[in-house]
Structures are given as C-alpha cells and as structure tokens.
Amino acid sequence: SVFPAPFEQRHGLAAGAVLGVPDWEGDADIGEVTEAEVRAHWQQHLALNDAQADELLRDYWAWYCGTLDQPLFDWFAAQRPQRRTGILSNSGPGAREAERMWGFEDVTDDIVYSHEVRLRKPDPAIYALTAQRLGVEPHEILFLDDVVANVDAARRAGWHAVLHVDTATSIVEMEAVIAAEA
C-alpha cells in the first residue's frame, strides 16, 4: 500500500494519522522548511521516538522516489549530448539527495528543485529560471509533466509541453515534437 499506510499499520497509528498532522509553519516545496524540521514536526505530533521518526522519513523517501521508469530514463539519457537536458521538479528538502540513487545528475545538464530555488510550478518564474539555467530559449524546450496545470504553464512560457499519461505515449509524443522542430 501507499505511504504512509504501512508505517501507520506497523506502529498502530490510526489510518490517516501521518497526513493528518497539522501543517508546519512554512512551505517545504519552496524551501521554507528543512528536512530536519519536517522530521521533528512528525516526531512531535505523532509522539515518535528517534528510530520511528527516522523510519517514517525513510518510508517517505522510498514512496517519493518510487520505482524508476527505466524506458523513460533511457530515452531521456539518449538525448545527450545532442540536446541539453534538465529536470524541473516540485520537491521538498532532501529530494536531491534521495533521488541520487537514480543517477539523474549523470544524465542532465541541470536539475531545478523547487525547494532550492524557492519557486514552484506552475509559477511562470520557475520556467524562466529553468530556461536561463539551461542556457536555452523557451521555444527550444520540450517539457514532460503529469500535471495539467504545469503543462499549461509551460506552454504559456513558450515551451513545447507534453502531458505524461504513460511512458510509451509520452515518448511517441515527444519524438513527434522533436521531429516537427527539426
């Protein structure tokens, strides 16, 4: 089952207890809260000991990182060195470190994490910042995201954008954009 249900079950917490913890002061997605503060907040509100708080954080990152979509990763990696590549991610503190296991930094020119730049999709400023960091013009960017609002915002920023529904369809659609722009 999905985070945080297994943790709640293992520790006799009511279903929804973790997600029912009151919000902390600040927004983790834009860097207003650190990973240590998230851990401490969960620990305090759920009355966890240190080992349990660490376990909850491990469960969270295992859920967040999920399973690598190998065909999509391979397609993405194959775009280099012919094309500059990057990742734009709404994320919380600790995401860069947790995702290192997938090797994203090895197949990208840049990764823009919302919590590091204090902006998040669909804010137009994060799209402009990403283009600037990649050193490309907006019309040169092909963007894939599974959230309609983020895809729409990317298009408004002048990017080519594909809504991710499934890997095979996304790859076909991205290849079509690349072919049309060639």
C-alpha positions as CSV (number, residue, x, y, z in Angstrom):
1,S,0.0,0.0,0.0
2,V,0.9,3.6,-0.4
3,F,2.7,5.9,2.1
4,P,2.1,6.4,4.9
5,A,-0.3,3.5,5.5
6,P,2.4,0.8,6.0
7,F,4.1,2.9,8.7
8,E,0.8,3.6,10.4
9,Q,-0.1,-0.1,10.4
10,R,3.3,-1.1,11.7
11,H,3.1,1.3,14.6
12,G,-0.6,1.0,15.5
13,L,-1.5,4.6,14.3
14,A,-4.9,5.3,13.0
15,A,-5.3,5.4,9.3
16,G,-4.5,8.9,8.1
17,A,-2.6,9.9,11.3
18,V,0.5,11.0,9.4
19,L,-1.3,13.0,6.8
20,G,-3.5,14.4,9.5
21,V,-0.6,16.0,11.3
22,P,-1.2,19.8,11.4
23,D,0.7,21.8,8.8
24,W,4.1,23.2,9.8
25,E,4.9,26.8,9.6
26,G,6.2,27.4,6.1
27,D,6.1,25.7,2.7
28,A,8.5,22.8,2.2
29,D,8.1,22.9,-1.6
30,I,9.6,26.4,-1.7
31,G,12.3,25.8,0.9
32,E,10.7,27.4,3.9
33,V,11.0,24.2,5.9
34,T,14.1,21.9,6.2
35,E,14.0,18.1,6.1
36,A,15.1,18.2,9.8
37,E,12.1,20.4,10.6
38,V,9.7,18.1,8.8
39,R,11.1,15.1,10.7
40,A,10.9,16.9,14.1
41,H,7.3,18.0,13.3
42,W,6.2,14.5,12.6
43,Q,8.1,13.2,15.6
44,Q,6.4,15.7,17.9
45,H,2.9,15.4,16.6
46,L,2.9,11.6,16.3
47,A,4.9,11.1,19.6
48,L,7.6,9.1,17.8
49,N,10.9,8.1,19.2
50,D,14.1,8.8,17.1
51,A,14.1,5.4,15.4
52,Q,10.4,5.7,14.5
53,A,10.9,9.2,13.1
54,D,13.9,8.0,11.0
55,E,11.8,5.1,9.8
56,L,8.9,7.4,8.8
57,L,11.3,9.6,6.8
58,R,12.8,6.5,5.1
59,D,9.3,5.4,4.2
60,Y,8.5,8.8,2.8
61,W,11.6,8.9,0.6
62,A,11.0,5.3,-0.6
63,W,7.5,6.4,-1.6
64,Y,8.6,9.7,-3.1
65,C,11.4,8.2,-5.2
66,G,9.3,5.2,-6.2
67,T,10.4,2.9,-9.0
68,L,12.5,4.2,-11.8
69,D,10.7,4.3,-15.2
70,Q,13.6,2.7,-17.0
71,P,12.3,3.1,-20.6
72,L,11.7,6.9,-20.0
73,F,15.0,7.3,-18.2
74,D,16.8,5.6,-21.1
75,W,15.0,7.7,-23.7
76,F,15.9,10.8,-21.7
77,A,19.5,9.8,-21.3
78,A,19.8,9.1,-25.0
79,Q,19.0,12.8,-25.8
80,R,22.5,13.7,-24.7
81,P,24.9,15.0,-25.8
82,Q,22.9,16.2,-28.8
83,R,20.4,18.1,-26.6
84,R,20.7,19.9,-23.3
85,T,18.6,18.1,-20.7
86,G,17.2,19.1,-17.3
87,I,14.7,18.2,-14.7
88,L,12.3,20.7,-13.2
89,S,10.7,19.3,-10.0
90,N,8.4,20.5,-7.4
91,S,10.0,18.9,-4.4
92,G,10.8,19.2,-0.7
93,P,14.1,19.4,1.2
94,G,16.1,16.2,0.8
95,A,14.8,15.3,-2.7
96,R,18.1,15.9,-4.5
97,E,19.9,13.6,-2.0
98,A,17.1,10.9,-2.1
99,E,17.0,10.9,-5.9
100,R,20.7,10.5,-6.4
101,M,20.1,6.7,-6.4
102,W,18.6,7.1,-9.8
103,G,21.6,8.9,-11.4
104,F,19.6,11.9,-12.6
105,E,22.5,14.2,-12.2
106,D,24.6,12.0,-14.5
107,V,22.1,12.4,-17.4
108,T,21.2,16.1,-17.1
109,D,22.8,19.4,-17.5
110,D,20.8,20.8,-14.6
111,I,18.1,19.9,-12.1
112,V,15.9,22.7,-10.8
113,Y,14.3,21.7,-7.5
114,S,11.5,24.0,-6.3
115,H,12.7,23.9,-2.7
116,E,16.2,25.1,-3.7
117,V,15.0,28.0,-5.8
118,R,12.0,29.0,-3.7
119,L,9.6,28.8,-6.7
120,R,7.3,26.0,-7.8
121,K,5.4,25.0,-10.9
122,P,3.2,26.4,-12.2
123,D,4.7,29.8,-11.3
124,P,6.0,31.4,-14.6
125,A,9.2,32.5,-12.9
126,I,10.4,28.9,-12.4
127,Y,10.0,28.2,-16.1
128,A,12.0,31.3,-16.9
129,L,14.7,30.4,-14.4
130,T,15.0,26.8,-15.8
131,A,15.4,28.1,-19.3
132,Q,18.1,30.6,-18.1
133,R,20.0,27.9,-16.2
134,L,19.9,25.6,-19.2
135,G,21.1,28.4,-21.4
136,V,18.3,27.9,-24.0
137,E,15.4,29.9,-25.3
138,P,11.9,28.9,-24.2
139,H,10.9,27.6,-27.7
140,E,13.8,25.2,-27.5
141,I,12.4,23.4,-24.5
142,L,10.4,20.2,-24.6
143,F,8.8,19.6,-21.2
144,L,7.1,16.5,-19.8
145,D,4.9,16.6,-16.7
146,D,1.9,14.6,-15.3
147,V,0.0,17.7,-14.0
148,V,-2.2,19.6,-16.5
149,A,-1.6,23.0,-14.8
150,N,2.2,22.6,-15.1
151,V,1.9,21.6,-18.8
152,D,-0.4,24.6,-19.4
153,A,2.0,26.9,-17.6
154,A,5.0,25.6,-19.6
155,R,3.1,26.2,-22.9
156,R,2.3,29.8,-21.7
157,A,6.0,30.2,-21.1
158,G,6.7,29.3,-24.7
159,W,7.8,25.8,-24.1
160,H,6.7,22.7,-26.0
161,A,4.9,20.5,-23.4
162,V,3.6,17.0,-23.3
163,L,1.2,15.7,-20.6
164,H,2.6,12.4,-19.3
165,V,-0.1,9.7,-19.2
166,D,2.0,6.7,-19.9
167,T,5.6,6.1,-21.0
168,A,5.0,4.8,-24.5
169,T,2.6,7.6,-25.4
170,S,4.9,10.2,-23.9
171,I,7.9,9.0,-25.9
172,V,5.9,9.0,-29.1
173,E,4.5,12.5,-28.4
174,M,8.0,13.9,-27.5
175,E,9.5,12.3,-30.6
176,A,6.8,13.9,-32.7
177,V,7.6,17.4,-31.3
178,I,11.3,16.8,-31.9
179,A,10.7,15.7,-35.5
180,A,8.4,18.7,-36.1
181,E,11.1,21.1,-34.9
182,A,13.9,19.5,-36.9
